[in-house]
Amino acid sequence: MSDVVEDISDPRLWKKDGWIARVLKNEDDDGWAVEMTRFGDSEPALVTPWTMGRDKKNPKPLDHSAFHTLVKTTTEVLMRHEQTARARLHRTLSYSADDGRQIRIDLDIVPDDDDPHAILAAYDAPTNELIRSGRTHPGFKLTATTAARFVRTGEA
């Protein structure tokens, strides 16, 4: 079986550039929707309302411009979701130690169903040299006080 997907440019279905755009009847009302799915994904990455045609019954046909706008929009939505997930799972705090050194603390949460935990790592900010690293619970509150205690004692 070939992994190559043939390009399709129909009024209600486009397959091109790793994406599938499909115009569907919106089950919630009399309108239409378009779903954008990446090749190989089982679920659409984006489902959004679609414009009615001139007859106010059928959908406006997909065209080159609309398809590329949908690809761009869907890519941006996915990128925002990835950035949000990264922000939720990674935190960084910088502070000045008592001796004047600039310290950066990274907290990386590992969302494992069986063993959720977080990795706490302290770095010398100018040289990026690891000072200390350790494991802690995923709900660890990263503050200047907890970061300084971790650097001094190794306790998270």
ZITAVEN-V921437 format. One record per backbone hydrogen bond with DSSP energy under -1.0 kcal/mol. NH is the residue of the N-H (numbers start at 0). CO is the residue of the C=O. E is the energy in kcal/mol with one decimal. If there is no record, write none. Layout:
NH&CO&E / NH&CO&E
This chain:
7&14&-1.7 / 9&12&-2.9 / 13&20&-2.6 / 14&7&-2.3 / 15&18&-2.4 / 18&15&-2.0 / 19&36&-2.4 / 20&13&-2.8 / 21&34&-2.2 / 22&11&-2.5 / 23&32&-3.4 / 25&30&-2.2 / 32&23&-2.9 / 33&47&-2.9 / 34&21&-2.5 / 35&45&-3.1 / 36&19&-2.4 / 38&17&-2.5 / 40&37&-2.2 / 44&35&-2.6 / 45&35&-1.5 / 47&33&-2.4 / 49&31&-2.9 / 52&57&-3.8 / 55&52&-1.6 / 59&50&-2.8 / 61&10&-3.4 / 66&62&-2.7 / 67&63&-2.2 / 68&64&-2.1 / 69&65&-2.5 / 70&66&-2.4 / 71&67&-2.2 / 72&68&-2.6 / 73&69&-2.7 / 74&70&-2.4 / 75&71&-2.2 / 76&72&-2.3 / 77&73&-2.6 / 78&74&-2.2 / 79&75&-2.2 / 80&76&-2.3 / 81&77&-2.4 / 82&78&-2.4 / 83&79&-2.4 / 84&80&-2.4 / 85&81&-2.5 / 86&82&-2.5 / 87&83&-2.0 / 88&84&-1.6 / 89&85&-1.4 / 90&106&-2.4 / 92&104&-2.3 / 94&102&-2.4 / 96&100&-3.2 / 99&96&-2.1 / 102&94&-3.1 / 103&122&-2.6 / 104&92&-3.4 / 105&120&-2.9 / 106&90&-3.0 / 107&118&-2.5 / 108&88&-3.1 / 109&116&-3.5 / 111&109&-2.1 / 116&109&-1.6 / 117&135&-2.6 / 118&107&-2.6 / 119&133&-3.4 / 120&105&-2.4 / 121&131&-3.4 / 122&103&-2.9 / 123&128&-2.7 / 124&101&-2.7 / 127&123&-2.7 / 130&121&-3.4 / 131&121&-1.3 / 133&119&-2.6 / 135&117&-2.8 / 139&136&-1.6 / 146&142&-2.5 / 147&143&-2.3 / 148&144&-2.2 / 149&145&-2.1 / 150&146&-2.3 / 151&147&-2.5 / 152&148&-3.2 / 153&149&-1.7
